[in-house]
Amino acid sequence: MTARKFHESGYTASRIWLHRQQARFQAMTLRAFLLCVCLGLLNATTSLAQETEDTPRSTPTSRPDESASETQPKSDTPSSLKPTGNDVIYLPGPDGKPIAMPATAKLKEYLDSLRVPKDNGEARRPDYFITSISMTGSANRREERVTFQAKLNIEVNVDGKDVPIPIAMQDATLLRVHSTGGSEASLERTNGKGYLCWVQGQGKLELDLSMSVPIRKQTARRRVQLDLPSTVQSDIVVTVPLPLVTVKVPEGTTFEKNVVETNNTKIQLFGVRGELDLSWQPIPDEKKAKTTLQSNTMISGRMSKNSIELDATQIVRATQGSFGQVVVLLPDGFEVDYLESDEATGYQMDEDQPNRAIVTLSEPTTGPVRLNWYLYADFDEQVGSPKLTGFEVERARRQIGSIAIGTVSGLRVRSKKADNVRQVGISELPLSEMPTPARSASLAYRLQRQPFSIDLSVEEIPAYFKVKPTHTLSFSPSESGLRVELESKFNLRVHRGAFKELSLIWPELEQDGWTVEQPSLRNGEMLDHYLIDVSANGDEELTVSLSAFTLIDDLSDALTLHLPLLDASTNLPASLIVAAASDVRTDISGAESAQGKTVLRPMNTEQIAEYNLSEDVDYWIVDGQRPELNISASVHEQSLRVETSVVATATDDDVAVEQSLIHRVEFVPITQVNLMVPNEISNEVEFFAGDGTPLLANDTGLEQGKRIEKRVRLPNPLLGRFEIVAKFAAATGTTESQQWTIPLIHASASEFNSTTLTLRSGGNRELSPVGDQWQAKPGVVGSPQWMAEGSINSLSISGSVSTSRTTQELSIARSLVRSVFDASGRSISTAFFEFETMPTSTSLVFPPGYRPSKFFWDGVALPTERIRTSPLTTVAGEIVYQIELPTSESEGPYWLSVQYGGETAGLFAWNESHRVQAPHFSSGAHINHTFWEIALPVGHQLFTLPKGYTTQSPWERNIVYWHRQPKHELDILLGAKNRLANGPLQSAPTSDGNVYQFSCIGPPRALQFRSMSLAFIVLSGSGVAMACGLVLVKFAATRNVLSFFVIAFGVAALAVWQAEPVKLLLQPGLLGTLLAIIAAYIDGRSKNKAPFNLMSLSSNDVLQSSVELSKIPATADDSAQDHPAVLDMSSQRIGRPTEVGSTNA
């Protein structure tokens, strides 16, 4: 026992040494793995940022079929084995079915070769094709297998390689194979795909096969199925050992059968494509076995007031024996319209029994045989009700079926008496198997046995329908006074029943003087009721229209008109639409009479939208049992007023004149305008509509003094206010000061009450009016205006050349600038300036290195002739652009936009500084507020904020990280999206990079900032944080609260002066801190494992230990608790070796 315990002590010491070595190896492995993870994370983050910068925005992707064809063979073929031309693989085709193809080919190229692509204008032949297949087979007596002799004719078009030809025939067992021709062939059986024929050599090949195919037995039916290769010509003959059979083939395949020899039937198939599917069933001899039948009759009837139609489907089959004809007893009094059946060759009626039909089949069969009967019968409802019976099949022991009877709309069918049938619900019938009319039936029966009979009766259903009237009253002047036209539309919704005429209630028809144009009315049985010929059956919708008119001579008193009404089950409130000619004014209200009070309510917006008429009509809802209206009307003559305003604009060469003739027409539309044009401008004046459309003007030949009359034709009749603009020019001189007389155009039909004059200076020339009649209009912002009372034939203005040009005082509410940077540092900017008032001209100064490309005014590009450089002296390198602004009829604010490009503002590398500027006005312009938006290249972040600007891109959290999100949308800030969408906003460049927004008070100042790439941000932020963490891990003296306070204070102090960089680096700093924590955790875990000392025992120590251990009494429990020496040895700390003897002591 002592020796055994000492042996266990030595074994424990060895195990402790091994455990110590294993712990050291695990600690080294974990440290190496941690270092690799840290380096891999930094490298992956840097690579991702670099790929974001370098990768194009859109890369072409391969199509699914190309990628599958290129990658599938590589993944399936081992790297140590290379496919050869003789290897065959199966890949899924476009339809999902496997396709056999050479292993070295690609799927797309192989499929293209099968489609026979054209080469040099000629169709390229495929590698092979099977020209024909012929098969002759016979079934054995036990009908277990069919032995076929097959012959395939194959033509190979390529030479020098093995061509795989799939010939299918999966279910066949080959008995013999023989080939003849110029090509060599060998067969190979594939898993689940039949046989594959390998052919080598070009030419024709005849492949003779002997095979055995199993017969599948399905009760009394036998079936043979075999996959065949696709071919143009096929000839298949199968002989079965039965004299009488019924044959079934798939749709598209035809057959012929002949009885050969004594008890055999030869079946020849035509049109077999891809699969042989042949079924046959023996037919018992009708002469040897008594035939008994069963039938299932499904009858669908449709009744009208005087006739009934039947669609009956009978399915007849033999329960014993076979049959070659079917005898059916049809209903009495019915005529056969026609019979449909695939199995029948025709029918004839028995001369002795007129309702007995004898149907002859094409061949004896056991069924099922489907007969579709179509019958009809006429009856007189005064004589008697129709009776339904018949469809009894002779020799049928069991006859069941379903019966469904329906009617046309407006009628109701009832059953008086029924024998051998059971009435059921419509849902209990097999409607999917019955003729279509059964689905709308109202009576349903189950046929229990023959003969059956059902006595039917038909009655009309009282019509129930709702009417929604819509009346349109149109007023127009006539020779005698006023013409009133009425257009009434009655929208009927018939819920049940039927009718052939409608009753119109209109007792005041003659009293109001109405003349009905359509439809024709007939006097009804009731007084003041008129009949309209219109019919409806059952559930449907229809519209009845009525047109009438009346002439009113006396308009001094109010009129009273009555509206028609239909005699319906329910009359909904009528809609009234009142339309009057432009020269007619009407006032309509509801009247009160003995029948009640008529109330007019205006329609709401949704109700008006249903009619989609013009805006010059009134819409009403009429409440009242008998609509009655009080109408006051008056007819007016045309009224025309004309005003004029003149705008004279000075240029370097002449004075451009635009005279606007503002017409106000009331009551009657006008189609042309006559104007008196001075002779000196009659040949050069041009006329335009208010929207700029040119107008055609012709001389009328009328002259008054020094004026000639011109007729200006309008594009369409106009009513209300419209404007005609006449444009002409007055030549100027070259002197320092000059005076001009501008002739004015007058309207022939009206004199001007006043004339407004607007003078616009331009081309270094200032204009002013001459004469005391001109009074300046106070409070006008922009170009000065004057007004003169009365009609003026001409006006005089003076112009002076100015040697010094001053900029007009401008008031700009705000400016918006958007700059887009590319990776090279070049920027393309768009500046928007919002004018509170409309200026005539302005000047923009562009800093050195910046040049404009496009100017826009209210979203419309300005032509180049309105923009020119100014000779004004500025700072070296600056260029001043003078801009002549066009007039705008829209209300303010007005937007001046310019797109310009700048020189390189600094490459976007790791950490760079950038500067961008905006144009400014030369003088006299005050800008209240500036908003600037910049877009950096992909993969770059804003590192420092520009001085003098407030950021408009606050930090926002996006699930796991924080980012800066612009607070505003540029198009919303502009507030004039509808005018700017087709101009500067559409042509402005876009960017997929980060967008930042800034704002400041006053005009835009130079924007200077620093950017940093995403890779450098992650590397610097996480690197610094991880270095600090590793210092804390490595040096125990730094692991105290003071160190953390020092780091936190340093970060806070840096954020006081550089808040934005600190916020940007905090997130990657958290990543580095996390990596440092993981490193500290792994290092701590490795150090906490207690190592063990390996003890060396001498022979004396062993002998002494043996003596001591022999003194220990032996017990039944030999656990480690009875051996203090072993326990003390396993609990040693790192230090010098401890002797066993001293431990026991």
Secondary structure in CASP SS format (residue, H / E / C, confidence):
PFRMAT SS
TARGET T0000
AUTHOR 0000-0000-0000
METHOD secondary structure of the structure
MODEL  1
M C 1.00
T H 1.00
A H 1.00
R H 1.00
K H 1.00
F H 1.00
H H 1.00
E H 1.00
S H 1.00
G H 1.00
Y H 1.00
T H 1.00
A H 1.00
S H 1.00
R H 1.00
I H 1.00
W H 1.00
L H 1.00
H H 1.00
R H 1.00
Q H 1.00
Q H 1.00
A H 1.00
R H 1.00
F H 1.00
Q H 1.00
A H 1.00
M H 1.00
T H 1.00
L H 1.00
R H 1.00
A H 1.00
F H 1.00
L H 1.00
L H 1.00
C H 1.00
V H 1.00
C H 1.00
L H 1.00
G H 1.00
L H 1.00
L H 1.00
N H 1.00
A H 1.00
T H 1.00
T H 1.00
S H 1.00
L H 1.00
A H 1.00
Q H 1.00
E H 1.00
T H 1.00
E H 1.00
D H 1.00
T C 1.00
P C 1.00
R C 1.00
S C 1.00
T C 1.00
P C 1.00
T C 1.00
S C 1.00
R C 1.00
P H 1.00
D H 1.00
E H 1.00
S H 1.00
A H 1.00
S H 1.00
E H 1.00
T H 1.00
Q H 1.00
P H 1.00
K H 1.00
S H 1.00
D H 1.00
T C 1.00
P C 1.00
S C 1.00
S C 1.00
L C 1.00
K C 1.00
P C 1.00
T C 1.00
G C 1.00
N C 1.00
D C 1.00
V E 1.00
I E 1.00
Y E 1.00
L E 1.00
P E 1.00
G C 1.00
P C 1.00
D C 1.00
G C 1.00
K C 1.00
P E 1.00
I E 1.00
A E 1.00
M E 1.00
P E 1.00
A C 1.00
T C 1.00
A C 1.00
K C 1.00
L H 1.00
K H 1.00
E H 1.00
Y H 1.00
L H 1.00
D H 1.00
S H 1.00
L H 1.00
R C 1.00
V C 1.00
P C 1.00
K E 1.00
D E 1.00
N C 1.00
G C 1.00
E E 1.00
A E 1.00
R C 1.00
R C 1.00
P C 1.00
D C 1.00
Y E 1.00
F E 1.00
I E 1.00
T E 1.00
S E 1.00
I E 1.00
S E 1.00
M E 1.00
T E 1.00
G E 1.00
S E 1.00
A E 1.00
N C 1.00
R C 1.00
R C 1.00
E C 1.00
E C 1.00
R E 1.00
V E 1.00
T E 1.00
F E 1.00
Q E 1.00
A E 1.00
K E 1.00
L E 1.00
N E 1.00
I E 1.00
E E 1.00
V E 1.00
N C 1.00
V C 1.00
D C 1.00
G C 1.00
K C 1.00
D E 1.00
V E 1.00
P E 1.00
I E 1.00
P E 1.00
I E 1.00
A E 1.00
M C 1.00
Q C 1.00
D C 1.00
A C 1.00
T E 1.00
L E 1.00
L E 1.00
R E 1.00
V E 1.00
H E 1.00
S E 1.00
T E 1.00
G E 1.00
G C 1.00
S C 1.00
E E 1.00
A E 1.00
S E 1.00
L E 1.00
E E 1.00
R E 1.00
T E 1.00
N C 1.00
G C 1.00
K C 1.00
G E 1.00
Y E 1.00
L E 1.00
C E 1.00
W E 1.00
V E 1.00
Q E 1.00
G C 1.00
Q C 1.00
G E 1.00
K E 1.00
L E 1.00
E E 1.00
L E 1.00
D E 1.00
L E 1.00
S E 1.00
M E 1.00
S E 1.00
V E 1.00
P E 1.00
I C 1.00
R E 1.00
K E 1.00
Q E 1.00
T C 1.00
A C 1.00
R E 1.00
R E 1.00
R E 1.00
V E 1.00
Q E 1.00
L E 1.00
D E 1.00
L C 1.00
P C 1.00
S C 1.00
T C 1.00
V C 1.00
Q E 1.00
S E 1.00
D E 1.00
I E 1.00
V E 1.00
V E 1.00
T E 1.00
V E 1.00
P C 1.00
L C 1.00
P C 1.00
L C 1.00
V E 1.00
T E 1.00
V E 1.00
K E 1.00
V C 1.00
P C 1.00
E C 1.00
G C 1.00
T C 1.00
T E 1.00
F E 1.00
E E 1.00
K E 1.00
N E 1.00
V E 1.00
V E 1.00
E C 1.00
T C 1.00
N C 1.00
N E 1.00
T E 1.00
K E 1.00
I E 1.00
Q E 1.00
L E 1.00
F E 1.00
G C 1.00
V C 1.00
R C 1.00
G C 1.00
E E 1.00
L E 1.00
D E 1.00
L E 1.00
S E 1.00
W E 1.00
Q E 1.00
P E 1.00
I C 1.00
P C 1.00
D C 1.00
E C 1.00
K C 1.00
K C 1.00
A C 1.00
K C 1.00
T C 1.00
T E 1.00
L E 1.00
Q E 1.00
S E 1.00
N E 1.00
T E 1.00
M E 1.00
I E 1.00
S E 1.00
G E 1.00
R E 1.00
M E 1.00
S C 1.00
K C 1.00
N C 1.00
S E 1.00
I E 1.00
E E 1.00
L E 1.00
D E 1.00
A E 1.00
T E 1.00
Q E 1.00
I E 1.00
V E 1.00
R E 1.00
A E 1.00
T E 1.00
Q E 1.00
G C 1.00
S C 1.00
F E 1.00
G E 1.00
Q E 1.00
V E 1.00
V E 1.00
V E 1.00
L E 1.00
L C 1.00
P C 1.00
D C 1.00
G C 1.00
F C 1.00
E E 1.00
V E 1.00
D E 1.00
Y E 1.00
L E 1.00
E E 1.00
S C 1.00
D C 1.00
E C 1.00
A E 1.00
T E 1.00
G E 1.00
Y E 1.00
Q E 1.00
M E 1.00
D C 1.00
E C 1.00
D C 1.00
Q C 1.00
P C 1.00
N C 1.00
R E 1.00
A E 1.00
I E 1.00
V E 1.00
T E 1.00
L E 1.00
S E 1.00
E E 1.00
P E 1.00
T E 1.00
T C 1.00
G C 1.00
P C 1.00
V E 1.00
R E 1.00
L E 1.00
N E 1.00
W E 1.00
Y E 1.00
L E 1.00
Y E 1.00
A E 1.00
D E 1.00
F C 1.00
D C 1.00
E C 1.00
Q C 1.00
V C 1.00
G C 1.00
S C 1.00
P C 1.00
K E 1.00
L E 1.00
T E 1.00
G C 1.00
F C 1.00
E E 1.00
V E 1.00
E C 1.00
R C 1.00
A E 1.00
R E 1.00
R E 1.00
Q E 1.00
I E 1.00
G E 1.00
S E 1.00
I E 1.00
A E 1.00
I E 1.00
G E 1.00
T E 1.00
V C 1.00
S C 1.00
G C 1.00
L E 1.00
R E 1.00
V E 1.00
R E 1.00
S E 1.00
K E 1.00
K E 1.00
A E 1.00
D E 1.00
N C 1.00
V E 1.00
R E 1.00
Q E 1.00
V E 1.00
G C 1.00
I H 1.00
S H 1.00
E H 1.00
L C 1.00
P C 1.00
L C 1.00
S C 1.00
E C 1.00
M C 1.00
P C 1.00
T H 1.00
P H 1.00
A H 1.00
R H 1.00
S H 1.00
A C 1.00
S C 1.00
L E 1.00
A E 1.00
Y E 1.00
R E 1.00
L E 1.00
Q C 1.00
R C 1.00
Q C 1.00
P C 1.00
F C 1.00
S E 1.00
I E 1.00
D E 1.00
L E 1.00
S E 1.00
V E 1.00
E E 1.00
E E 1.00
I C 1.00
P C 1.00
A C 1.00
Y E 1.00
F E 1.00
K E 1.00
V E 1.00
K E 1.00
P E 1.00
T E 1.00
H E 1.00
T E 1.00
L E 1.00
S E 1.00
F E 1.00
S E 1.00
P E 1.00
S C 1.00
E C 1.00
S C 1.00
G C 1.00
L E 1.00
R E 1.00
V E 1.00
E E 1.00
L E 1.00
E E 1.00
S E 1.00
K E 1.00
F E 1.00
N E 1.00
L E 1.00
R E 1.00
V E 1.00
H E 1.00
R E 1.00
G C 1.00
A E 1.00
F E 1.00
K E 1.00
E E 1.00
L E 1.00
S E 1.00
L E 1.00
I E 1.00
W C 1.00
P C 1.00
E C 1.00
L C 1.00
E C 1.00
Q C 1.00
D C 1.00
G C 1.00
W C 1.00
T E 1.00
V E 1.00
E E 1.00
Q E 1.00
P C 1.00
S C 1.00
L C 1.00
R E 1.00
N E 1.00
G C 1.00
E C 1.00
M C 1.00
L C 1.00
D C 1.00
H E 1.00
Y E 1.00
L E 1.00
I E 1.00
D E 1.00
V E 1.00
S E 1.00
A E 1.00
N E 1.00
G C 1.00
D C 1.00
E E 1.00
E E 1.00
L E 1.00
T E 1.00
V E 1.00
S E 1.00
L E 1.00
S E 1.00
A E 1.00
F E 1.00
T E 1.00
L E 1.00
I E 1.00
D C 1.00
D C 1.00
L C 1.00
S C 1.00
D C 1.00
A C 1.00
L E 1.00
T E 1.00
L E 1.00
H E 1.00
L C 1.00
P C 1.00
L E 1.00
L E 1.00
D C 1.00
A C 1.00
S C 1.00
T E 1.00
N E 1.00
L C 1.00
P C 1.00
A E 1.00
S E 1.00
L E 1.00
I E 1.00
V E 1.00
A E 1.00
A E 1.00
A C 1.00
S C 1.00
D C 1.00
V E 1.00
R E 1.00
T E 1.00
D E 1.00
I E 1.00
S E 1.00
G E 1.00
A C 1.00
E E 1.00
S E 1.00
A C 1.00
Q C 1.00
G E 1.00
K E 1.00
T C 1.00
V E 1.00
L E 1.00
R E 1.00
P E 1.00
M C 1.00
N C 1.00
T H 1.00
E H 1.00
Q H 1.00
I H 1.00
A H 1.00
E C 1.00
Y C 1.00
N C 1.00
L C 1.00
S C 1.00
E C 1.00
D C 1.00
V E 1.00
D E 1.00
Y E 1.00
W E 1.00
I E 1.00
V E 1.00
D E 1.00
G C 1.00
Q C 1.00
R C 1.00
P C 1.00
E E 1.00
L E 1.00
N E 1.00
I E 1.00
S E 1.00
A E 1.00
S E 1.00
V E 1.00
H C 1.00
E C 1.00
Q C 1.00
S E 1.00
L E 1.00
R E 1.00
V E 1.00
E E 1.00
T E 1.00
S E 1.00
V E 1.00
V E 1.00
A E 1.00
T E 1.00
A E 1.00
T C 1.00
D C 1.00
D C 1.00
D E 1.00
V E 1.00
A E 1.00
V E 1.00
E E 1.00
Q E 1.00
S E 1.00
L E 1.00
I E 1.00
H E 1.00
R E 1.00
V E 1.00
E E 1.00
F E 1.00
V E 1.00
P E 1.00
I E 1.00
T E 1.00
Q E 1.00
V E 1.00
N E 1.00
L E 1.00
M E 1.00
V E 1.00
P E 1.00
N H 1.00
E H 1.00
I H 1.00
S C 1.00
N C 1.00
E C 1.00
V C 1.00
E E 1.00
F E 1.00
F E 1.00
A E 1.00
G C 1.00
D C 1.00
G C 1.00
T C 1.00
P E 1.00
L C 1.00
L C 1.00
A E 1.00
N E 1.00
D E 1.00
T E 1.00
G E 1.00
L E 1.00
E E 1.00
Q E 1.00
G C 1.00
K C 1.00
R E 1.00
I E 1.00
E E 1.00
K E 1.00
R E 1.00
V E 1.00
R E 1.00
L E 1.00
P E 1.00
N E 1.00
P E 1.00
L E 1.00
L E 1.00
G E 1.00
R E 1.00
F E 1.00
E E 1.00
I E 1.00
V E 1.00
A E 1.00
K E 1.00
F E 1.00
A E 1.00
A E 1.00
A E 1.00
T C 1.00
G C 1.00
T C 1.00
T C 1.00
E C 1.00
S E 1.00
Q E 1.00
Q E 1.00
W E 1.00
T E 1.00
I E 1.00
P E 1.00
L C 1.00
I C 1.00
H E 1.00
A E 1.00
S C 1.00
A C 1.00
S C 1.00
E C 1.00
F C 1.00
N C 1.00
S E 1.00
T E 1.00
T E 1.00
L E 1.00
T E 1.00
L E 1.00
R E 1.00
S C 1.00
G E 1.00
G C 1.00
N C 1.00
R E 1.00
E E 1.00
L E 1.00
S E 1.00
P E 1.00
V E 1.00
G C 1.00
D C 1.00
Q C 1.00
W C 1.00
Q E 1.00
A E 1.00
K C 1.00
P C 1.00
G C 1.00
V C 1.00
V C 1.00
G C 1.00
S C 1.00
P C 1.00
Q E 1.00
W E 1.00
M E 1.00
A E 1.00
E E 1.00
G C 1.00
S C 1.00
I C 1.00
N C 1.00
S E 1.00
L E 1.00
S E 1.00
I E 1.00
S E 1.00
G E 1.00
S E 1.00
V E 1.00
S C 1.00
T C 1.00
S C 1.00
R C 1.00
T C 1.00
T C 1.00
Q C 1.00
E C 1.00
L E 1.00
S E 1.00
I E 1.00
A E 1.00
R E 1.00
S E 1.00
L E 1.00
V E 1.00
R E 1.00
S E 1.00
V E 1.00
F E 1.00
D C 1.00
A C 1.00
S C 1.00
G C 1.00
R C 1.00
S E 1.00
I E 1.00
S E 1.00
T E 1.00
A E 1.00
F E 1.00
F E 1.00
E E 1.00
F E 1.00
E C 1.00
T C 1.00
M C 1.00
P C 1.00
T C 1.00
S E 1.00
T E 1.00
S E 1.00
L E 1.00
V E 1.00
F E 1.00
P C 1.00
P C 1.00
G C 1.00
Y C 1.00
R E 1.00
P E 1.00
S E 1.00
K E 1.00
F E 1.00
F E 1.00
W E 1.00
D C 1.00
G C 1.00
V E 1.00
A E 1.00
L C 1.00
P C 1.00
T H 1.00
E H 1.00
R H 1.00
I E 1.00
R E 1.00
T E 1.00
S C 1.00
P C 1.00
L C 1.00
T C 1.00
T C 1.00
V C 1.00
A C 1.00
G C 1.00
E C 1.00
I E 1.00
V E 1.00
Y E 1.00
Q E 1.00
I E 1.00
E E 1.00
L C 1.00
P C 1.00
T C 1.00
S C 1.00
E C 1.00
S C 1.00
E C 1.00
G C 1.00
P C 1.00
Y E 1.00
W E 1.00
L E 1.00
S E 1.00
V E 1.00
Q E 1.00
Y E 1.00
G E 1.00
G C 1.00
E C 1.00
T C 1.00
A C 1.00
G C 1.00
L C 1.00
F C 1.00
A C 1.00
W C 1.00
N E 1.00
E E 1.00
S E 1.00
H E 1.00
R E 1.00
V E 1.00
Q C 1.00
A C 1.00
P C 1.00
H E 1.00
F E 1.00
S C 1.00
S C 1.00
G C 1.00
A E 1.00
H E 1.00
I E 1.00
N E 1.00
H E 1.00
T E 1.00
F E 1.00
W E 1.00
E E 1.00
I E 1.00
A E 1.00
L C 1.00
P C 1.00
V C 1.00
G C 1.00
H E 1.00
Q E 1.00
L E 1.00
F E 1.00
T E 1.00
L C 1.00
P C 1.00
K C 1.00
G C 1.00
Y C 1.00
T E 1.00
T E 1.00
Q C 1.00
S C 1.00
P C 1.00
W E 1.00
E E 1.00
R E 1.00
N E 1.00
I C 1.00
V C 1.00
Y E 1.00
W E 1.00
H E 1.00
R E 1.00
Q C 1.00
P C 1.00
K C 1.00
H C 1.00
E C 1.00
L H 1.00
D H 1.00
I H 1.00
L H 1.00
L H 1.00
G C 1.00
A C 1.00
K H 1.00
N H 1.00
R H 1.00
L H 1.00
A C 1.00
N C 1.00
G C 1.00
P H 1.00
L H 1.00
Q H 1.00
S H 1.00
A C 1.00
P C 1.00
T C 1.00
S C 1.00
D C 1.00
G C 1.00
N C 1.00
V E 1.00
Y E 1.00
Q E 1.00
F E 1.00
S E 1.00
C E 1.00
I E 1.00
G C 1.00
P C 1.00
P C 1.00
R C 1.00
A C 1.00
L E 1.00
Q E 1.00
F E 1.00
R E 1.00
S E 1.00
M E 1.00
S E 1.00
L H 1.00
A H 1.00
F H 1.00
I H 1.00
V H 1.00
L H 1.00
S H 1.00
G H 1.00
S H 1.00
G H 1.00
V H 1.00
A H 1.00
M H 1.00
A H 1.00
C H 1.00
G H 1.00
L H 1.00
V H 1.00
L H 1.00
V H 1.00
K H 1.00
F C 1.00
A H 1.00
A H 1.00
T H 1.00
R C 1.00
N C 1.00
V H 1.00
L H 1.00
S H 1.00
F H 1.00
F H 1.00
V H 1.00
I H 1.00
A H 1.00
F H 1.00
G H 1.00
V H 1.00
A H 1.00
A H 1.00
L H 1.00
A H 1.00
V H 1.00
W H 1.00
Q C 1.00
A H 1.00
E H 1.00
P H 1.00
V H 1.00
K H 1.00
L H 1.00
L H 1.00
L H 1.00
Q H 1.00
P H 1.00
G H 1.00
L H 1.00
L H 1.00
G H 1.00
T H 1.00
L H 1.00
L H 1.00
A H 1.00
I H 1.00
I H 1.00
A H 1.00
A H 1.00
Y H 1.00
I H 1.00
D H 1.00
G H 1.00
R H 1.00
S H 1.00
K H 1.00
N H 1.00
K C 1.00
A C 1.00
P C 1.00
F C 1.00
N C 1.00
L C 1.00
M C 1.00
S C 1.00
L C 1.00
S C 1.00
S H 1.00
N H 1.00
D H 1.00
V H 1.00
L H 1.00
Q H 1.00
S H 1.00
S H 1.00
V H 1.00
E H 1.00
L H 1.00
S H 1.00
K C 1.00
I C 1.00
P C 1.00
A C 1.00
T C 1.00
A C 1.00
D C 1.00
D C 1.00
S C 1.00
A H 1.00
Q H 1.00
D H 1.00
H C 1.00
P H 1.00
A H 1.00
V H 1.00
L H 1.00
D H 1.00
M H 1.00
S H 1.00
S C 1.00
Q C 1.00
R C 1.00
I C 1.00
G C 1.00
R C 1.00
P C 1.00
T C 1.00
E C 1.00
V H 1.00
G H 1.00
S H 1.00
T H 1.00
N H 1.00
A C 1.00
END
